[in-house]
Amino acid sequence: MKILIRLVISAVALWVAEMLLDGIELTAGTTTERVLTLLAVAAIFGVVNAVLKPIIKVLGCAFYILTLGLFALVVNAALLVLTSWLAGELDLPFHVEWFWPAFWGAIIIGVVSWLLNLFVSDDD
């Protein structure tokens, strides 16, 4: 159940980023298609983050230390662009134009996810 709640939180965060930024597009037609697309993209984003982010943190440890953690913003933007590419490969109508919308989108997604996760209990 917690996984589904986290998936919905990620989908809402993606929706907020899509609404606020011009470079992030969701071109699905109906509301149902938009919701299902956001849920699918949130699942892809979760898998990409779960698989690649730990590897990148280990390999790029020096960059994280050198930039006092600001390198994480670039990594998050790159993972969002990768998610957009994977969504395109799966014929999902979600696209991130280039680096700067991905950069700001990753920040928005992180902040919105953090705010929504404040309302979710961490108890098992």
Secondary structure, DSSP 8 states (H G I E B T S, - for coil): -HHHHHHHHHHHHHHHHHHH-TTEEE---SHHHHHHHHHHHHHHHHHHHHHHHHHHHHHTHHHHHHTTTTHHHHHHHHHHHHHHHHHHHTT-SEEE-SHHHHHHHHHHHHHHHHHHHTTS----
